[in-house]
Amino acid sequence: MDLSIVIVNYNVKYFLEQALLSLMKSTQGYETQFIVVDNASQDGSVEFMRNKFPAVELIANETNLGFGKATNQGLKVAAGRYILVINPDTLVGEEALRKLIEFMDTHPEIGAVGPKLIDRGGKFELNSRRGFPTPTAAFCKITGLAHIFPNNRFTAGYNLTYLDPDVPSEVDSLSGAFMLIRREVYEQTGGFDEDFFMYGEDLDWCWRIKQKDWKIWYLPDAKVIHYGGESSLRSDVDTRRMFYDAMFLFIKKHYSGAFPLKNILLRIGVSLTASASRIKNLITRFRAPMIDLLIVNTGLFAGRLVKFGRLDLNDVFVPYLIYNIGWLAIFASFGIYSHRKTSIKLALIGAIAGSVFSSAFTYFFKQYAYSRFVLLSASMFIIIFTPLWRWIVFRLPSAGGLKEWFRRRTLLVGVDELTGRIAAKAQKDASFDFNIIGFIDPTGEKIGGEYHDREVLGAPEELPRLVKSLAIEEVIFSAGSMKYEDILKHISLLGGRVGFKVIPESALQSPNGEAPFLELGFQKKPRLLPRIRKLSGDIR
């Protein structure tokens, strides 16, 4: 057998479907074994696989064993002379595997090879190839020197940004999202270290591959889309903690015997990075309470300034502190910092309840009684602005006539039944997120005409020009109209300037043709300035 493909799935059945469909095209001419290990998915993945892909070998775990352990389950039954470990949230070009296998066939000293990974925004994914986290590389990565001097070999040793991403190169490590290895490599190294539950196992395996004197190469001629992080998004594990635990485990395993300074520097570096991540997460988590606190105190301070003409707060520190705590506690009790964060109604009720609380507090605790004018004016300010900012953030984009303006300006690549369904849905469904500007015809036969009341604007080669001139924010490719290889080429040329989606032909088999489409969504924030520029134009 030529090739065994091992995929670990967790709650991403539609990504898995598209990955398998693209892999089946890419492996034509090779005797291939497909192995899917499901880590106790809750989205019906097991039943979906049994019905949709009965020929695929399926291992259904009853619990989530982690990526490394589940991959090893698949590796144990892999029979091919080459083994591909690949994530389910990937899309493989028709020529990618042929290029990689031929490269391995002609270079027997190479034990593992990886492609150029393109992220969900169309950009080169740095994890496609990496250096090992030496003390120097880790220090430069953590301090930001690698970002400041990306073309310097000394500072950019981890992400290897000094190397041209379009030139083949020997590297230390590949991404676990896509690793093609020889059977002999697996037999000598034993696969992933199962102590790594999630993250770090690819670095560790590549380390051990190099220790066995095999070379590892990066081959950019082979291109693969990696949407990235989809299983993590659907997992209840703390992925940040898992990532930093994996880094500590890697350091302990491979650097504990080195001189103490190296070990200490790496541990300090990982700890600092983990702390920075936690701080960023806390800021994100408490963003809404911070905005509400700003509104509460703006109202109180403005009222005091109008009433007394000054902002001496020494005599009002305690009541102001109590007002702040009271309003926040009431907001939290209504759930607007958790599961009801978008509710305008509850924000309004909470603001009114907070005002009642503040008035009652000053009435019953005379020692903290304060100016009724300040309290009344602050309450009115809070009642208006705490619901208002939520309306602006959560509801304004879908409000009345503004909704069309906030829809993502979209081009459909392909003039076929699938893109026709999307265009029809956009016309009929007011909740649909796409403003279809026009079509792109890969055949060139219908350019200049219309399809579903939208103009067929040009060929795929014109996408960069059309994206710029029409302020496009989303490009949707129909896999029924183009090869995956061509789709990957055009996504690369767009260079992350737009969001994109790739809709598999199997979408036509679903009741409304949209299930995989919705699952594959990638939303870019509306580009405000290009939209404003287009307001005075004649583009639909």
N, C-alpha and C positions, 0 to 999 in steps of 0.2 A: 504493500500500500504506500502511495506517495505521501499523503498528508493526513494528519489528524488535527481537527480543530476543536479546542476546548473553550467553552463559553460559560461563565458563571452568571446566572441571572438572579435578580432580586427586584420584583415588582416593576419591571419595564418590558412587558410583553410586546408592545408595539415597536419599541426600539429593537428588541430581539428579532422580531419578524423582519424588519427592514435589513438588519445586519445579516441574517441568514439568506435573504433573497439576494443581496449584493454578493455575499460569499459564494453562493451557488453559481452565479455568473462568472465570478473571478476564478473559480476552480475548474472550469470546463477544460477537459483534456487531462485532468489528474484524477486518479483514484483517491477519493476523499472520504474520510470518516468524520461525521459531525457528532459532537458530544456536548450536550447542554446539562449543566448541573444547576438545579434550582434550589436556592437557599430559603425554602419555606415562604415563598411569595404569597401575598394575600390578594393579588389582583387577578387570580384565575389563570396564571401563567401555565401551570401544569396541564390543565384541561385544554387550554388554547394550543399548547405544543402538541399534545396527543392528537388533537383533531386536525390541526393545520399542517404539522410536519411529522407524520407517523414514522418516517424512515430515520429520523434523528434519534440517536441514543440519548435517553433522558434519565437522569439520576435526580430523583425528587427527595430532598432532605426534609425532615420534619421540623428541624430547627435551623436557625441561621448560624452556620459554622464559620463564617468569615470567608474572605476571598481566598486566602492562601490554602486553607484546609480543603475548601470546596474545589479549588483548581487541582489540587493533588488527587482528589477522587477521580477527576476526569483524566489526569495524566496516567493513572494506573491502568486504565483500559485503552489508552491510546496505542495504536498499532502502526502508525505511519513512520516512514524514515525521517520525516520532518514533523514537528509539532508546533502548531500555532496556538498561543494563548492570546485571547482577544476579548475585549469588553463587549457587552451587548449594545451599548450606545455608540456604535461605530457604523460607518458606511464605507465600503471598500470598492475602489475602482476596478473595472474588469481586468485591467492589465497588472494590477499591483502585485498579486501573489506570483504570477508568472515571472515578473522581474526579480522578485526577492529569491525565489527558488533557483532561477538560473544563476543569479549572483552567488548563491551558496554552492551550487553545483560546480562552479568554476573556481571557487576559493575554499578548498577543503580545510584550511586552517581557521576559518571563521566558524564560531560556534553559535552565534546568535546575530540576527539582523533585525532592524526595525525601519519603518517607513517615515515619511514626513507626515506628522499629524497636524491636521487643520482643526482649529477649535470651532465652536458653534457660531462664532462671529466672523469666520472666514480668515482668521489670522493663524500664523504659525504658532504651534504649541511648543513652548520651551522644553517641556518634559519629553519631547521626542528623543532627545539625547542629552545626557548629563555627565558631569564628572562626579567622582566620589566626594563626599563632604569632608575634605581635609580641613585642618584648622584654618589654613589661609582662605580656602574657598568658603567655609562657613562664616568666618569673620567678615569677609567682603560682602557676602550675601546678606547677613544680618544688619550690618551697619549701613547698607545702601550703596557702598562703593561700587558694587557690581552693576547697579543701575546707573550710577553717575558715569562710570567708565566701562560701558558694555563691550568695547572693542579691545580691551586690554587683557592679555592672556593671564596676567597675574591676578587681576581683580575679578575676572569673569570665569573662574575655574569651575563653578558649579553648573550654571546653565549654558556654558560654552558659547556665549553670545558673540565672542570674537571670531567664531567660525561662520562661514557663509552657510545659511540654512539650505541652499540649493546645491551644495557640493558634497559628495559622499565623503565620509570621514570615519576613522576609527575612534571610538568613544569608550568611556567607562561603563555607562549604563543606558538602558533603554526604558521606555515606559511599559509598565505592566498592562497597559491598555492594548498593546499590540507587540508581541515578541515571537519571532519565528526562530526556533532552535532545532538543532540536530537531535536525533534520538540518543546518540552517544553522550551528548551533554546532559540530557536528563538522567541517563543511567549512571553517569559519574557524579552528579551533584544532588540527585534526589528531589528535584523540584523545589517548591517554596518552603521556607521555614515556617511551620505552622504556629510558632509563637507570635508571629505578626498577624493580628486579627484583620487589620485593614491599614494600608499604607506601609511603605518601607520594604515590603517583601520583594519588590522588583529590584531595588538597590542591592539588597542582601543577596539575591540569587545571582545577579550580575557580578558581584564581588567574588562569589564562589566559582563562577564560570571562569573569571580571569585567573583565579588561583590555580585552576587546572590547565592553564596555558592556552586557553582558547581566546581568540580575538572576537571583539564585538564591534559591529559596524552599523552605521546609519546610512540609509540609501534614500535620498529625497526623490528619486525618479518614481518611486512608489508612493502614492498619496492616499491618505485615509482621513475621513472626517471623524473626529472624536467629539461628540456632544459634551461629554464630561460631567461627572458628578450626579447623574440621574438616579442611580441606586442609592447614593447617599442622601439625596433629597427625600427619598421615600422611606428612609430608615429612621428608627427612633434612637439610634446610638448617637453619642456625642462625637461627631467626626473630628472636631478640633482636638479633643482630648486623645482620640485614637491616633491622630497624626503625630502629635508630640510624644506620645508614649512610644510610637514606632521609632522616632528619631532617637529617643533615649536608649531603646533596645539595640538599635544599630550601633550606637556609640559604645555601649557596654560590651557588645559582642565582638567588635572589630578593633576597638581602640583601647580597651582596658589594659592591654599589655604594653602599650606605648608609654613614653615618658609622661609623668603626671601632668605637665603643663598642657600637652595636647588634649588629654582627657578633660581637664578642667575647663579649658577654653571652649571646647565643644559643648559641654554641659551648660556653661554660662550662656553661650549663644542660643541654644535651643530654649533655655528658660526665658531669656529676654524676648525671643520671638513669640513664645507662647503667651507671655504676659501682655505683649502688645496686641496680640489677637484677642485676648480676653477683654482688654480695655476697649478695643474697637467694637466688640460684640455688646459690651455694656452700654456704650454710647448709642448704638443702634436700638437696643432694647428699651432704653429710657428716653428716647427722642420725644415721644408724645408727652410724657409727664413733664419734660423740660420745657416744651413749648407751652403747655398749660401753666406751668409756674411762671414763665415769662409774661404771659397774659395777665395772670392774677396780680403779679407785682407791678406791672405797667399800670394796671387800673388803680391800684392803691397809691402808687407814687404820683401818678398824674392827678388824682383827686386831691392828694395832700398839697401838691404844688399849686393847684388852682385855689384851694381854700386858704392856705397859709403863706403862699409865695416862697416857700423854702422846703428843703428836703432833709432837715435834721431828724434823724430816725432814732435817736437814743431813747426817747420816751415811748416809742411805739414798737420796739423790737419784739417784745413778748407777744402782744396781740397780733402783729403781722405774722409771726412764726406760727401761731395757733391757726390763723386764717388759712395760711398756706397748707398746713397739715390737714385741716378740715376739708378744704376743697379737694385736695388730692385723694384723701381717703374716700370721700363720697364718689368721686369719679371712678376710683378703682373698684368700689363696691358695685357699681353698675356694669363692670366688665369692659369698660372702654379702653383699657390698657391690655386686654387679652383677646377673648373671642368675639367681642362686640366693638372692636376698635373703629369700625367704619360707620357706626350708628350716629347719625346726626341728631335723631330724636333723643337718644339717651344722653348725649353730650349736653343738649339743651336742658333736659330734666335735671341732670347732675349739676349744671351751673346754677339753676334756680334753687335746688336743694342746698347747695353750698352757700348761697346768699342767705337763705333762711337760717341755716346753721350759724353764720357769722352774726346775723342780727340777734338771734336768740342768745348767743354767747355773750355779747355785750350787754344785753338786757339783764341776764341773770348774774353776771359777774361784773358788778359795778366798778370794781377796781381796774378792770380792763376796758371800761366803756370808752368809746372813741367817737370822733366826729361822725354824725349821721350822714352828712353830705359826702364825706370821703367814702364811707361804706356804701352808700347808695350809688354814687357815681361809679365806684369800682365794680359793684355788682352788675350794673347795666353793661359796663364794658366787657365783663367776663361772660355774661349771658349772650352777648352778641358774637364775640370773637372765638370762644371755644367751639361752638358748632360751626362757625364760619370757616375756620381754617380746615376743618375736616371736610366740609363741603367742597372747598377749593381743591383739596388733594384727592379725595375719593370719589366725588360725584360730578364735579365740573366737566371732566372729559366726556361724560355721557349725558350732559344736560341739553335737551332740546336740540336746536339747530347747531349747537357746537359739536355734537357728536361726530358728524361727518368730518369736521375739521380735525378732530383728534384721532380719527381712524388712521392707521398706518398706511401711508401711500405705498401702493404695492404694484409690482409687475408680475404677471403670470407667464412663465416660460413654458410654452407648449400650447398648441391649439388643438385640444382633444377633449374627450368626454370628461376627464377628471378636472381639468381647468375650467371647463364649461360649468360643471357643478359648483365649483367654488365661486365663479362669477355670479351664477344664479342665486346662490345663498347670500352673497353680499348685497344683491339688489333687493331681496325679500326680507332678510333678517336684520332688524334694526340693531340687534346686539352684536352683530358680527364686527370684528375688529379691523377689517381691511377695506380700504378705499381703493378699488381696482382702477388703476390709471390706464392700463392697457395690456396687450399681449405681446409676447415675443415668439416668433415662429422659427423653430430650428430648420424647417424644410425650405423656408423662404417663399413658399407658394402663395401665402395669403397676406404678405406684407402690403400695407396700403389699404387693405379692406377692413371689415369689421367682424367681430365675433362677440356675441352676447352684448351688443350695443357698446362695445369698447373697441377702440382702434387697435389694429395689429401694427405695432410701431417699428419693428425691425427684427434683425437677426441676433442671435446670442452674442456675436462678436461686438455688437454695438452697446452691450450692457453698460460698460463703464461710462460712456458718454450719456446714455439715457438716464442712468442713476443720478449723475451730476446735474443734468439740465432739468430734470423733472422732480428733483428733491425726493427721490425714492428712499423709503426706509425699510422695505421688505421685498425680497425676491423669492417667489415660490416656483420651484422646479418640479415639473411632472416627469417622474421616472419612466412613464410610458412614451415620452417623446424624445428623450435623450439618454445616451449611455451614462452610467455613473461616472465613468472616466471623464467625459466631457463636462458633466456637472461639476466635478471636483476642479477641473481646470478653470472654469468660469468663476467659481467661488473664490479660488486663489487670486484671480485677477482683480476681484472686487476688493480684496485686501482689508476686510473688516469694516468697510464703509456702510454696510447695510446688514440687517438681519436676513436670514434665509431659512427656507424650509425645503425639504425634499419629500415629495409625496409618492409612496410606492404605488405600483399598479394595483396591488391588492386592496387599496382603498375602495376601488370600484365594487368589491365584493361585499363590503359592509352595507347595512341597510340605507344609510344616507351618505356613504362615501367620505365621512369626516373623522371617524374615530382615530386612525393613525395620524391624520393631519393635526388634530387638536393635541395629541400627545407629543408631537414633535415640535411644539411651539417654541419660538425664541423671540422675546419681545425686546426691541430696542426702544429707548426713551425717545419720544417725539423730538425731532430736531427743529427747535423753535424758529431760528433765524431763516432757514430755507423755507419754512412754511409761510412766514411773514412776507418773504420776498414773492412768494407765489400768489399771495392774496390779490395782487394787482394784475396778475396775468390772466390768460384765458384757458388755463389747463383745468380740466374737470376734476 
